[in-house]
């Protein structure tokens, strides 16, 4: 073997692929209900500069967006789930660089749906009804079919 020939890194194990897909799905799905709850429970403080007639319409709109973003992000109830969600996006981009795109996208998005249902149950005490359980089973079946079609 020629010493100048680059050696391809070994393929990750099946366990690492599954773990990667689950982490992305969990980061996207579990965090969404918590961010929603934090955003819905947020009451912005009064800001006189937003109603000051001496400020132009554009300045009031820019300040309104700025204060809304800072107000929500300064609350740990929103900022922590958002940070985890963005971390899931970083892991997703690492996965699509290594895994097959036609598997990675449907698997991670489907898992995000499943984890969102679980997150709503946990964060909002939302009851998971029979039809949702059936839908979740179909989603898992769809994931299995996608994986099975690529292993032939």
C-alpha positions in Angstrom: 0.0 0.0 0.0 1.3 3.4 -1.0 1.9 5.6 2.1 0.7 8.7 0.3 -2.7 7.1 -0.4 -5.3 8.6 2.0 -7.1 6.0 4.1 -10.9 6.4 4.4 -12.1 6.7 8.0 -14.1 3.7 9.2 -17.9 3.9 8.8 -19.7 4.6 12.1 -21.5 1.7 13.7 -25.2 1.1 13.3 -25.6 2.1 17.0 -23.9 5.5 16.3 -26.2 6.1 13.3 -29.3 5.3 15.4 -28.1 7.4 18.2 -27.4 10.3 15.9 -30.9 10.1 14.3 -32.5 9.9 17.8 -30.5 12.8 19.1 -31.5 15.1 16.2 -35.2 14.0 16.4 -35.2 14.5 20.2 -33.5 17.9 20.0 -36.0 19.1 17.4 -39.1 17.5 18.7 -38.8 17.6 22.5 -37.8 21.3 22.6 -40.5 22.7 20.5 -43.4 22.4 23.0 -41.2 23.9 25.7 -40.3 26.9 23.5 -44.0 27.3 22.6 -45.0 27.3 26.2 -42.3 29.8 27.1 -43.3 32.1 24.2 -47.0 31.9 25.1 -46.3 32.7 28.8 -44.1 35.7 27.9 -45.6 39.1 28.7 -43.4 41.9 27.4 -42.8 44.9 29.7 -44.0 48.3 28.8 -41.5 50.1 26.6 -42.2 53.9 26.2 -40.0 54.1 23.1 -42.4 51.7 21.3 -45.3 54.1 21.7 -43.4 57.4 21.5 -44.9 59.5 18.6 -41.5 61.2 18.2 -40.0 58.0 17.0 -40.6 57.1 13.4 -42.7 54.1 12.4 -39.6 52.2 11.2 -37.7 52.9 14.4 -40.6 51.7 16.6 -40.8 48.5 14.5 -37.1 47.8 14.8 -37.1 48.5 18.5 -40.1 46.2 18.9 -38.4 43.4 17.2 -35.2 44.0 19.2 -37.0 44.1 22.5 -39.1 41.0 21.7 -36.0 38.9 20.7 -34.0 40.1 23.8 -37.0 39.6 26.1 -37.6 36.0 25.0 -34.0 35.0 24.7 -33.2 36.4 28.2 -35.6 33.9 29.7 -34.1 30.5 30.4 -37.4 28.8 29.8 -37.1 29.7 26.2 -33.3 30.0 25.7 -32.3 26.6 27.0 -34.7 24.7 24.7 -33.7 26.9 21.8 -30.0 26.1 22.4 -30.8 22.4 22.4 -32.9 22.8 19.2 -30.0 24.6 17.4 -27.6 21.9 18.7 -29.8 19.3 17.0 -29.5 21.3 13.8 -25.8 21.2 14.0 -25.9 17.4 14.5 -28.2 17.1 11.6 -25.8 18.9 9.3 -23.0 16.6 10.5 -25.3 13.6 9.8 -26.2 14.7 6.2 -22.5 15.0 5.5 -22.0 11.3 6.4 -25.3 9.5 6.0 -27.4 9.0 2.9 -29.6 12.1 2.4 -32.7 10.1 1.4 -32.6 8.3 4.8 -31.4 11.1 7.0 -34.1 13.7 6.2 -37.2 11.5 6.5 -35.9 9.7 9.6 -34.9 12.8 11.5 -38.1 14.7 10.6 -40.3 11.7 11.4 -38.5 11.3 14.8 -39.0 15.0 15.5 -42.7 14.5 15.0 -42.7 11.6 17.4 -40.7 13.5 20.0 -43.0 16.5 19.6 -46.0 14.4 20.6 -44.0 13.1 23.6 -42.9 16.7 24.4 -46.4 18.0 24.3 -47.5 15.2 26.7 -44.6 16.1 29.1 -44.7 20.0 28.8 -48.4 20.6 28.4 -49.9 17.4 29.9 -51.6 16.9 26.5 -53.4 13.5 26.2 -52.2 11.3 23.4 -55.3 10.0 21.8 -55.8 6.7 19.9 -55.5 8.3 16.4 -52.2 9.9 17.4 -50.9 6.5 18.6 -51.9 5.0 15.3 -50.2 7.8 13.4 -47.1 7.3 15.4 -47.1 3.6 14.6 -47.5 4.4 10.9 -44.5 6.9 11.1 -42.4 4.2 12.7 -43.5 1.8 10.0 -42.5 4.3 7.3 -39.1 4.7 8.9 -38.6 1.0 8.9 -39.7 0.8 5.2 -37.2 3.6 4.3 -34.4 1.8 6.0 -35.4 -1.6 4.6 -35.5 -0.2 1.1 -31.9 1.0 1.4 -30.5 -2.2 2.8 -31.4 -4.3 -0.3 
